Amino acid sequence: MSRFFRGGNDSSSESSSDEEDLYESEEEQQQEQQDESEEEDEEDEEEASDAESSDSDAGKAKGASRFLEGWSESEESDTEQTTKVKSAKDKRHDELEATITAITNAQKINDWNIISNEFDKLNRQAEKLKTAGKAPKPYVKCIAELEDYLNESIAKQKVTIKKMSKQNAQGLNAVKQKIKKTNKEYQTQIEEYKEDKDGYLWESEEEEPAPKPKKVRLADAFTASADDVDDEGFATVGKGGKTLLFTPESILKHLRTIMESRGKKNTDKQEQIKIMEKLNEIANTPYQRIRVLLTLISTRFDLGSGATTSMPLDHWKAAEKEIGQLLTTLDENRDYVVIENAEEWEDDEKPPTLEKDQRYIKVPGSIVSYIERLDDEMTRSLQNIDPHTSEYIERLTDAAALYNLIFRALLYYELLQKDEALAIEQDNINRIVSRRLEHVYFKPAQVVKTLEENSWKSVAADVDSAITPRAKTVEALDLVNILSTYLFANSEGIHRARAMLCQIYFLALHDDYYKARDMMLMSHLQETISSFNVSTQILFNRTLVQVGLCAFRKGLVYDAQNTLQEICGSGRQKELLAQGVMIQRYSQVTPEQERLERQRQLPFHLHINLELLECVYLTCSMLLEIPLLAQIGSSPDVKKRVISKTYRRMLEYHERQIFTGPPENTRDHVMQASKALAAGEWKKATEFIHAIKIWELMPDTESIKEMLAKQIQEEGLRTYLFTYAPFYDTLAVETLSSMFELDATKTAAIVSKMISHEELAAALDQVTKTVIFRKGVELSRLQSLALALSDKASALMESNERTLEHRTQGTANAFERTTRHGGRGGRGGRGGGGRGRGGARTDGGPRQSQGFTGGALGVRAKSQSRSASILANLRDNKGAYNKRIRKGRGPSSGYGKTSGRGHKGQGQHGHVKPWFQGGQTPLIFKHGSRGFVNHRKEVMSEVNLDRLQAWIDAGRIDPTKPITPKEIIQSGLLGRANDGVKLLARGSTELRSPLEIVVSRASAAAIEAVERAGGKIITRFYTKDSIRRLLKGESVNTVEPLPVGQHHVQEVLETARAGPFTYRLPDPTSRWDIEYYRDPAHRGYLSHRLKPGESPSLYFKVPGEQVTKRVAKEKKEEEGDAKLF
């Protein structure tokens, strides 16, 4: 029977759906026939031609209506494609499967909003498919796996820094509540599924009716039977149950298909990798293995193509292994070479072969790019791993295998470079040599030596390198020198600059300071480094710091401080060394810039210890600044010299402290040592410096401490001489040497050096071995102040003269007199031509003595007075300003009686005010304004977590002690607290220290961040007066409220009488404040008083509590007694 009449027996909806399914099956079959006809062998040409003819007929039939197309088919094909009419139950099962698929797809993209909606739909569908009270098995499997995925997502969310969107988080919480309720109902079935996940769906399933036998075509016979596959091939089941055969002969064709689908949407990369792994196993020719490995490695790198995601570890190790296999294959088959400038081969049907005039089969590819990508992926992986875990150490062990690959790749490119016909670019070898150098420049010599030995063991004994010969690279210094020299000679630009910096870094790391310094100065990189990329600038900064540390280890304090000044004096060490992102308070950094900044961060094992760096810088600054500060008292010219502004600022802050406790961190130790050194207590200063524990991180710690003790002795001697030289006439060298425990020869040398540099006004008597000080050279206090006043007066006079010249604009002589006769009001007074009062002499007689004139200072004062009188007589030039036009008012003005400016009292003679509306009642008076200004509103001073962490890093706040408004204000984080301190969560990701914080208010995000870091936060009620008393020491900070009740009175009185008087901290009195500090969500200090189930609100009682009249009466009496006390 034709489909036209058969369709009429069913309902219209079923008929339409059946026909659509049938047409879709026909179109799929036509596409399959077209694909399979292309793959048939020549022996089956006749059947292939039949299939093509049937395809063409089917294509023509599409122009007519669809029922005619079905009617024109033969009866045989009609029986083959009989459509099965689905029952309502089967349709529901299909809908259930579609919903499960939608949930699975949403899990892949972590979209919990879609999962929540689809989960509701899934529950409704499962209710209709229940049989005997049991849910369908696919539904049970889905909800069990969804629960496991939910638990994994919640665990990851606690660790991951990146938070979900608000909508996604709501969907996650909704699914969490629904899945808990649903899985509890089907707990028995879920346990059965978990016991046997593989066999659960197949147990007690009804056998489906056997499908009707179909006519077997040639293409079906080729693809359907997996058992007939040869041992060298394999088969996979694709979409629609279609079996795909993979044989050694079809490898290149499948590779072509994979390469064409690369980068397209909906491409399963994992499946492609699995297929290529099997293709690699069955490849039986070198060309096939090379092509498969090149494609497989490229596909693996696509997995880590994201900007912030790194390549999975298992795929990274597989890629490293496959690159090694590729190098091994190329080494064993020298006829094949992988180069970048090779042409693509048309190798789908036939692999390329060597011609008579050819020596190599060139395969397009770049091993250098693979090596660089593998190195970059490892760096990105190390950036994303917590450096304080064992996982980071395990990941770091892969660096040896990566270095071995770089070594083998260099050997391979050296082999290719020997043949000039291949035209290998020099840049490829430079890139590999640069990578090899950057893997060794920061490591100790012994580690580098071990790496080299293992690398040479991995190759044959007769293999040698032209760039790095086996015999000449035994020592690490020789290896670094050879690699750097090669790049100097064969590269330019960035590779050359980076090679220079790597060699300097290596020399400084191994205490060869003078050679490293000379190379740094001769390279002139400090002049051109700004034109290089950011990563090279970071390497320059790291090298500069390492040279400074090397100078410090050599005892060259001045050189070390001068070298470290540029980095440490900026306050941006983390950012300049790429060891962290500094969040500036008012910086406008876009998310893109912040993302790039984080990508540039170096892995943890490349970091330079910032605390050690700061300790070295501050110690060197102390040894230079303390003698300079002592010299300022006797030489005013020295005041203009500042060696380290950062150190001066810290020292001034430390001296402003009223009470200085024992040193707790590195900075405190250096400041205390500075104070002791300035007072001449060099032994105490030495003890403070030696007590710093960070010196243990430097090699040969004891020699470092001995060097520092010697430097402190010498600078202590210089400080003592600068401070007390005005009080001595002579001083024995032996006395100085005994005071500072120095040799007499060394003491005499230091004094001679100070005298020769004109730092000390004295002479050294070699006969008596004494220091003879010259008097009158140092200025007294009065002389210093007089000179300072003279300098300020001179500067003021120059400023007045510049102002006069600017105002007069070339007419500076307009105020000079052209006649010698005095006039009325002139300097001649009333005497006319006579001298008069203050007039000049008119006779030519000798000038009489004028008495004391004040010397040079008096002359300057008179000159300044004259300049002031000139400025007092200055007037504007004529015509500089136009006279204001006065507009008339009144009827005769031509503008009306009031001229549109209103009546008396409305400011009609001035400018029109912004609120004036033509004389009518202003709208603000008619309608008024909404709301009111609350003058009693509490104003909180805000503190963010990033600023708090910055203060902790700077050592200005102690993280081990409770942080209260008192500590926040005294540290300078806030100038004043207003009505209290509120903690906000900006920079919550930067918080690393577990803190105990007591503030007035705290946001929910700030509470979460503090507790996530292992800290504790309490909100407590403060007022302006209570904070003021805390700062003065008149109150003691406590989080306990004042006890209330008659039985507490005696205890409170005894405590008040026993100790010094202190004001108690007030408790809240307003309803809003009481409810805020009773709320556990706000971590209020009154929250512990809540009863179980009690609301923080004062208008709700404890649920379920029964209060009888007797209990209420007793409670009322207790409250009355409490109010009395």
ZISULWO-V712381 format. One record per residue. N is the residue number from 1. PHI is phi in whole degrees, -180 to 180 (none if undefined). Layout:
[[N:PHI] [N:PHI]]
This chain:
[[1:none] [2:-73] [3:-67] [4:-63] [5:-79] [6:-66] [7:-67] [8:-72] [9:-74] [10:-95] [11:-69] [12:-64] [13:-68] [14:-67] [15:-64] [16:-64] [17:-68] [18:-65] [19:-65] [20:-63] [21:-62] [22:-65] [23:-66] [24:-63] [25:-65] [26:-65] [27:-65] [28:-63] [29:-65] [30:-62] [31:-66] [32:-64] [33:-63] [34:-69] [35:-69] [36:-73] [37:-66] [38:-73] [39:-102] [40:-76] [41:-78] [42:-70] [43:-68] [44:-107] [45:-64] [46:-66] [47:-68] [48:-64] [49:-64] [50:-63] [51:-63] [52:-68] [53:-64] [54:-65] [55:-66] [56:-64] [57:-63] [58:-65] [59:-65] [60:-69] [61:-69] [62:-70] [63:-73] [64:-84] [65:-69] [66:-74] [67:-71] [68:-70] [69:-62] [70:-65] [71:-71] [72:-81] [73:-75] [74:-75] [75:-68] [76:-68] [77:-68] [78:-66] [79:-73] [80:-68] [81:-107] [82:-66] [83:-88] [84:-89] [85:-80] [86:-86] [87:-79] [88:-64] [89:-66] [90:-65] [91:-64] [92:-65] [93:-62] [94:-64] [95:-63] [96:-63] [97:-64] [98:-64] [99:-67] [100:-62] [101:-63] [102:-64] [103:-66] [104:-63] [105:-66] [106:-67] [107:-65] [108:-66] [109:-101] [110:59] [111:-102] [112:-77] [113:-68] [114:-67] [115:-61] [116:-64] [117:-67] [118:-68] [119:-68] [120:-64] [121:-64] [122:-65] [123:-65] [124:-65] [125:-69] [126:-68] [127:-62] [128:-76] [129:-105] [130:-68] [131:-130] [132:58] [133:78] [134:-107] [135:-81] [136:-60] [137:-65] [138:-60] [139:-67] [140:-64] [141:-62] [142:-65] [143:-71] [144:-68] [145:-69] [146:-66] [147:-66] [148:-63] [149:-65] [150:-63] [151:-64] [152:-64] [153:-65] [154:-66] [155:-65] [156:-67] [157:-65] [158:-71] [159:-95] [160:-71] [161:-73] [162:-71] [163:-94] [164:-74] [165:-71] [166:-63] [167:-66] [168:-68] [169:-66] [170:-63] [171:-63] [172:-63] [173:-66] [174:-65] [175:-65] [176:-60] [177:-72] [178:-69] [179:-69] [180:-66] [181:-72] [182:-70] [183:-67] [184:-67] [185:-73] [186:-110] [187:-63] [188:-64] [189:-66] [190:-66] [191:-64] [192:-62] [193:-66] [194:-69] [195:-68] [196:-143] [197:-68] [198:-73] [199:-96] [200:-67] [201:-72] [202:-100] [203:-77] [204:49] [205:-91] [206:-70] [207:-73] [208:-74] [209:-62] [210:-65] [211:-69] [212:-69] [213:-64] [214:-106] [215:-74] [216:-86] [217:-95] [218:-66] [219:-66] [220:-65] [221:-66] [222:-78] [223:-102] [224:-82] [225:-91] [226:-80] [227:-74] [228:-85] [229:-69] [230:-68] [231:-63] [232:-82] [233:-115] [234:-152] [235:-135] [236:-129] [237:-98] [238:-96] [239:-70] [240:70] [241:76] [242:-78] [243:-94] [244:-105] [245:-98] [246:-124] [247:-125] [248:-56] [249:-73] [250:-101] [251:-62] [252:-67] [253:-67] [254:-67] [255:-65] [256:-62] [257:-64] [258:-66] [259:-65] [260:-69] [261:-83] [262:-68] [263:89] [264:-84] [265:-73] [266:58] [267:-98] [268:-83] [269:-69] [270:-63] [271:-66] [272:-63] [273:-65] [274:-62] [275:-65] [276:-70] [277:-63] [278:-71] [279:-63] [280:-64] [281:-72] [282:-93] [283:-64] [284:-116] [285:-127] [286:-59] [287:-63] [288:-64] [289:-63] [290:-64] [291:-64] [292:-64] [293:-66] [294:-62] [295:-69] [296:-65] [297:-65] [298:-63] [299:-67] [300:-64] [301:-67] [302:-67] [303:-69] [304:-110] [305:-81] [306:-69] [307:-74] [308:-115] [309:-96] [310:-103] [311:-70] [312:-56] [313:-64] [314:-65] [315:-73] [316:-64] [317:-66] [318:-65] [319:-64] [320:-63] [321:-67] [322:-71] [323:-65] [324:-63] [325:-62] [326:-64] [327:-66] [328:-65] [329:-63] [330:-68] [331:-71] [332:-78] [333:-120] [334:-72] [335:-73] [336:-105] [337:-131] [338:-109] [339:-135] [340:-80] [341:-91] [342:-80] [343:-89] [344:-71] [345:-99] [346:-88] [347:-112] [348:-65] [349:-96] [350:-142] [351:-70] [352:-70] [353:-131] [354:-76] [355:-89] [356:-66] [357:-94] [358:-110] [359:-108] [360:-134] [361:-101] [362:-88] [363:-110] [364:-70] [365:169] [366:-141] [367:-70] [368:-62] [369:-63] [370:-64] [371:-64] [372:-65] [373:-66] [374:-64] [375:-66] [376:-65] [377:-66] [378:-68] [379:-62] [380:-66] [381:-64] [382:-67] [383:-67] [384:-92] [385:-102] [386:-66] [387:-70] [388:-96] [389:-114] [390:-70] [391:-62] [392:-65] [393:-65] [394:-64] [395:-68] [396:-69] [397:-68] [398:-72] [399:-65] [400:-66] [401:-64] [402:-65] [403:-64] [404:-64] [405:-65] [406:-61] [407:-62] [408:-68] [409:-65] [410:-65] [411:-62] [412:-65] [413:-71] [414:-64] [415:-65] [416:-69] [417:-69] [418:-65] [419:-95] [420:-69] [421:-68] [422:-77] [423:54] [424:-73] [425:-71] [426:-67] [427:-63] [428:-63] [429:-68] [430:-62] [431:-66] [432:-70] [433:-62] [434:-64] [435:-64] [436:-65] [437:-66] [438:-73] [439:-90] [440:-123] [441:-68] [442:-99] [443:-101] [444:-64] [445:-63] [446:-67] [447:-66] [448:-64] [449:-63] [450:-64] [451:-60] [452:-66] [453:-62] [454:-66] [455:-68] [456:-70] [457:-70] [458:-78] [459:-115] [460:-67] [461:-69] [462:-87] [463:-86] [464:-139] [465:-112] [466:-79] [467:-81] [468:-121] [469:-59] [470:-61] [471:-78] [472:-99] [473:-115] [474:-71] [475:-94] [476:-66] [477:-62] [478:-66] [479:-63] [480:-63] [481:-65] [482:-67] [483:-63] [484:-67] [485:-63] [486:-63] [487:-70] [488:-61] [489:-84] [490:-118] [491:-138] [492:-153] [493:78] [494:-66] [495:-60] [496:-69] [497:-64] [498:-67] [499:-64] [500:-62] [501:-66] [502:-64] [503:-67] [504:-63] [505:-60] [506:-65] [507:-65] [508:-67] [509:-64] [510:-106] [511:64] [512:-100] [513:-69] [514:-64] [515:-70] [516:-64] [517:-64] [518:-64] [519:-66] [520:-65] [521:-72] [522:-73] [523:-73] [524:57] [525:-68] [526:-65] [527:-90] [528:-116] [529:-67] [530:-68] [531:-88] [532:-89] [533:-73] [534:-67] [535:-64] [536:-70] [537:-64] [538:-65] [539:-63] [540:-62] [541:-63] [542:-64] [543:-65] [544:-60] [545:-65] [546:-66] [547:-65] [548:-63] [549:-65] [550:-64] [551:-63] [552:-65] [553:-65] [554:-82] [555:87] [556:-92] [557:-67] [558:-64] [559:-64] [560:-64] [561:-66] [562:-66] [563:-75] [564:-82] [565:-61] [566:-65] [567:-86] [568:-76] [569:-75] [570:-83] [571:75] [572:-125] [573:-61] [574:-59] [575:-70] [576:-70] [577:-97] [578:57] [579:-116] [580:161] [581:-103] [582:-87] [583:-95] [584:-79] [585:-68] [586:-112] [587:-78] [588:-113] [589:-103] [590:-75] [591:-58] [592:-66] [593:-66] [594:-66] [595:-66] [596:-64] [597:-65] [598:-71] [599:-69] [600:-83] [601:-64] [602:-83] [603:-61] [604:-64] [605:-72] [606:-96] [607:-71] [608:-98] [609:-61] [610:-71] [611:-68] [612:-65] [613:-63] [614:-65] [615:-63] [616:-64] [617:-65] [618:-68] [619:-65] [620:-64] [621:-63] [622:-63] [623:-67] [624:-100] [625:-80] [626:-63] [627:-62] [628:-66] [629:-64] [630:-68] [631:-75] [632:-63] [633:-63] [634:-106] [635:-134] [636:-66] [637:-67] [638:-74] [639:-61] [640:-76] [641:-88] [642:-133] [643:-83] [644:-139] [645:-67] [646:-62] [647:-67] [648:-61] [649:-64] [650:-65] [651:-67] [652:-65] [653:-64] [654:-68] [655:-73] [656:-77] [657:-67] [658:-70] [659:-123] [660:-114] [661:-83] [662:-65] [663:-66] [664:-116] [665:-126] [666:-61] [667:-64] [668:-63] [669:-61] [670:-68] [671:-66] [672:-64] [673:-65] [674:-63] [675:-64] [676:-68] [677:-66] [678:-66] [679:-86] [680:89] [681:-91] [682:-72] [683:-67] [684:-66] [685:-62] [686:-63] [687:-63] [688:-63] [689:-68] [690:-69] [691:-77] [692:-71] [693:-81] [694:-70] [695:-64] [696:-65] [697:-79] [698:-91] [699:-68] [700:56] [701:-62] [702:-63] [703:-66] [704:-64] [705:-66] [706:-64] [707:-62] [708:-66] [709:-62] [710:-65] [711:-65] [712:-65] [713:-61] [714:-68] [715:-71] [716:-64] [717:-64] [718:-64] [719:-63] [720:-63] [721:-67] [722:-64] [723:-77] [724:-110] [725:-61] [726:-63] [727:-97] [728:-114] [729:-98] [730:-140] [731:-148] [732:-74] [733:-64] [734:-63] [735:-63] [736:-63] [737:-65] [738:-74] [739:-66] [740:-110] [741:54] [742:-116] [743:-66] [744:-61] [745:-64] [746:-65] [747:-63] [748:-63] [749:-66] [750:-66] [751:-65] [752:-62] [753:-66] [754:-66] [755:-69] [756:-67] [757:-86] [758:60] [759:-87] [760:-130] [761:-86] [762:-158] [763:-137] [764:-107] [765:-90] [766:-72] [767:-74] [768:-88] [769:56] [770:-131] [771:-106] [772:-104] [773:-90] [774:-92] [775:-95] [776:86] [777:-80] [778:-76] [779:-81] [780:-79] [781:-64] [782:-65] [783:-65] [784:-63] [785:-68] [786:-64] [787:-64] [788:-63] [789:-63] [790:-62] [791:-64] [792:-68] [793:-64] [794:-63] [795:-65] [796:-65] [797:-63] [798:-63] [799:-64] [800:-65] [801:-65] [802:-66] [803:-65] [804:-62] [805:-64] [806:-69] [807:-74] [808:-79] [809:53] [810:95] [811:-108] [812:-68] [813:-90] [814:-67] [815:-96] [816:-85] [817:-81] [818:-99] [819:-124] [820:-94] [821:-89] [822:-81] [823:-120] [824:-65] [825:85] [826:-86] [827:-69] [828:-76] [829:71] [830:-85] [831:-77] [832:63] [833:-79] [834:-72] [835:-69] [836:63] [837:-79] [838:79] [839:-77] [840:-82] [841:-71] [842:-103] [843:-88] [844:-95] [845:-67] [846:-68] [847:-81] [848:-82] [849:-68] [850:-105] [851:76] [852:-74] [853:-110] [854:90] [855:67] [856:-64] [857:-66] [858:-67] [859:-61] [860:-64] [861:-65] [862:-65] [863:-62] [864:-66] [865:-65] [866:-63] [867:-65] [868:-65] [869:-67] [870:-65] [871:-65] [872:-69] [873:-96] [874:-70] [875:-134] [876:-69] [877:-65] [878:-65] [879:86] [880:-71] [881:-127] [882:-85] [883:-72] [884:-68] [885:-80] [886:-91] [887:-87] [888:-74] [889:-127] [890:102] [891:-61] [892:-84] [893:-79] [894:88] [895:-114] [896:97] [897:-63] [898:-107] [899:56] [900:71] [901:-111] [902:90] [903:-93] [904:-61] [905:85] [906:-104] [907:68] [908:-73] [909:-94] [910:-106] [911:-78] [912:-71] [913:-76] [914:-62] [915:-86] [916:-70] [917:-124] [918:79] [919:102] [920:-76] [921:-67] [922:-58] [923:-62] [924:-65] [925:-78] [926:-72] [927:-103] [928:74] [929:-122] [930:-83] [931:74] [932:-151] [933:-92] [934:-86] [935:-76] [936:-102] [937:-66] [938:-73] [939:-110] [940:-99] [941:-86] [942:-96] [943:-130] [944:-101] [945:-68] [946:-68] [947:-67] [948:-65] [949:-68] [950:-65] [951:-66] [952:-68] [953:-63] [954:-80] [955:79] [956:-90] [957:-132] [958:-87] [959:-74] [960:-83] [961:-111] [962:-60] [963:-102] [964:-117] [965:-54] [966:-64] [967:-66] [968:-66] [969:-76] [970:-66] [971:-78] [972:89] [973:-67] [974:-129] [975:-78] [976:-152] [977:-104] [978:54] [979:-92] [980:156] [981:-121] [982:-114] [983:-96] [984:-115] [985:-105] [986:-65] [987:76] [988:-65] [989:-72] [990:-84] [991:-74] [992:-121] [993:-93] [994:-73] [995:-118] [996:-114] [997:-119] [998:-126] [999:-136] [1000:-79] [1001:-137] [1002:-155] [1003:-75] [1004:-63] [1005:-66] [1006:-68] [1007:-61] [1008:-63] [1009:-66] [1010:-65] [1011:-72] [1012:-68] [1013:-82] [1014:91] [1015:-99] [1016:-141] [1017:-134] [1018:-134] [1019:-100] [1020:-135] [1021:-77] [1022:-130] [1023:-126] [1024:-62] [1025:-66] [1026:-67] [1027:-68] [1028:-63] [1029:-71] [1030:-63] [1031:-68] [1032:-83] [1033:85] [1034:-88] [1035:-134] [1036:-112] [1037:-75] [1038:-148] [1039:-101] [1040:-94] [1041:-72] [1042:-67] [1043:-65] [1044:-121] [1045:132] [1046:-65] [1047:-74] [1048:-95] [1049:-64] [1050:-64] [1051:-63] [1052:-65] [1053:-65] [1054:-65] [1055:-65] [1056:-68] [1057:-79] [1058:-72] [1059:-106] [1060:-66] [1061:-71] [1062:-137] [1063:-77] [1064:-80] [1065:-74] [1066:-73] [1067:-107] [1068:-65] [1069:-120] [1070:-81] [1071:-62] [1072:-63] [1073:-65] [1074:-62] [1075:-66] [1076:-65] [1077:-83] [1078:-88] [1079:-85] [1080:-64] [1081:-65] [1082:-90] [1083:56] [1084:-69] [1085:-78] [1086:-102] [1087:-70] [1088:-72] [1089:-87] [1090:-70] [1091:-82] [1092:-58] [1093:84] [1094:-80] [1095:-85] [1096:-63] [1097:-67] [1098:-83] [1099:-102] [1100:-122] [1101:-99] [1102:-70] [1103:-62] [1104:86] [1105:-82] [1106:-103] [1107:-116] [1108:-83] [1109:-64] [1110:-66] [1111:-65] [1112:-65] [1113:-66] [1114:-63] [1115:-65] [1116:-66] [1117:-66] [1118:-63] [1119:-67] [1120:-65] [1121:-66] [1122:-66] [1123:-64] [1124:-66] [1125:-111]]
